[in-house]
Amino acid sequence: MSAKIVSRRLPENINRIVSRFPEEVQEFFLEMISADRSIQTISNYAYDFALFFEFLAGKNKSIDQVDPMTIKRFFRQIENGYERTVHVKLKKRDPKTGEIKEEWIERKHYRENSHSGKQRKRASLRSLFRYLVKTHVLERDPMEEYEDASLKTRTRQKVPVFLTREEAIRLIRAVHSYHEKQQRNAKKQSWTAARDLAILFMFLNTGLRVSELVNLNLNSIQPDGNLFRVVIIGKGGKERMLKLNGKAVDALLDYLNQRPQENIPEEHKNALFLNKNGGRISRKGVSEIIRKYVREANLPPKAANISPHKLRHTLATLLLSNGENLRVVQEILGHSSIQTTQIYTHVINSEKDKALDRLANIL
């Protein structure tokens, strides 16, 4: 039986999750869609709420029976990790008729509950209960009462993980070395080498978020004579336009010359970066690309876990190390607050390095 469609603006797998929530919670999602929240943000809320409502079902509780102790027990249960249920559509061929049918299956996989993950889940439930009180579904906000009674955890600001200039160059060169090896066993060169190089240069040139990269369209690239700029739609629908440097332009044009033109689904024809099947590349696909070249580059342990977001850290660090203004870096990255940008100053403060070096003269 097909799942109820809550909104056609949501991906099918997210619709299947949201359709299982109480009607008043579905309304919350419709409000988010009306407020132009990103699909990624809405998906995160759906996964967070799915965990919460699965917990409530196990306790035989409805949303109006939630109290601070219920919330406390929920967070205790997922403290060190949890199983997430995802919905995957598979295509299966009927062995008798040869007909291809689509079938939805549920898969569970274990996830660590990181500090940022815990913060997000708290923020998700906070938003939900505020909405339910505001719309008079609930008389009181149990999340507010829970947070008032909770001990505040100490937070430690972590220094961002990033690549040095030499490590970034090794990562870029890894694209060439990896595909040279692949070509020896292939009849023709794959266009994915050009795509992957363009993606790396796009990250290291603009510092865009992975969600921003996968949402780029062909018309996001704006030529102006010999100049090329990229229009990025960031968090909250904020738009910024950044110039692409020469190496990024060369890599991008090389990719566009090889980008497949046929057998692309209608809904993906305008996508800038495609996967091997002709669809818009996904966040997971981009992460796998980065990991592949990190392995090929044989980067040191500190850099071995580099993700798309850490390439964003890399650009910020390289810019500040090069003496660029903090406010300019803030605008390039699309940070709403300069305090967010300031975390990068912890790792490029050359004055501190010089002061420590001078100790050699007196010790």
Salt bridges, closest charged atoms under 4 A:
GLU12 OE2 - LYS89 NZ 2.72
ASP36 OD1 - ARG9 NH2 3.56
ASP48 OD1 - ARG120 NH2 2.68
GLU79 OE2 - LYS118 NZ 2.77
GLU102 OE1 - LYS89 NZ 3.28
GLU103 OE1 - LYS92 NZ 3.59
GLU106 OE2 - ARG20 NH2 2.95
GLU106 OE2 - HIS87 NE2 3.42
GLU145 OE2 - ARG140 NH1 3.67
GLU147 OE2 - ARG126 NH2 2.83
GLU167 OE1 - LYS302 NZ 3.13
ASP196 OD2 - HIS179 NE2 3.86
ASP196 OD1 - ARG195 NE 2.85
ASP196 OD2 - LYS292 NZ 3.83
GLU212 OE2 - ARG209 NH1 2.53
GLU212 OE1 - ARG240 NH2 2.93
ASP224 OD2 - ARG229 NH1 3.57
GLU267 OE2 - HIS268 NE2 3.98
GLU296 OE2 - LYS181 NZ 2.97
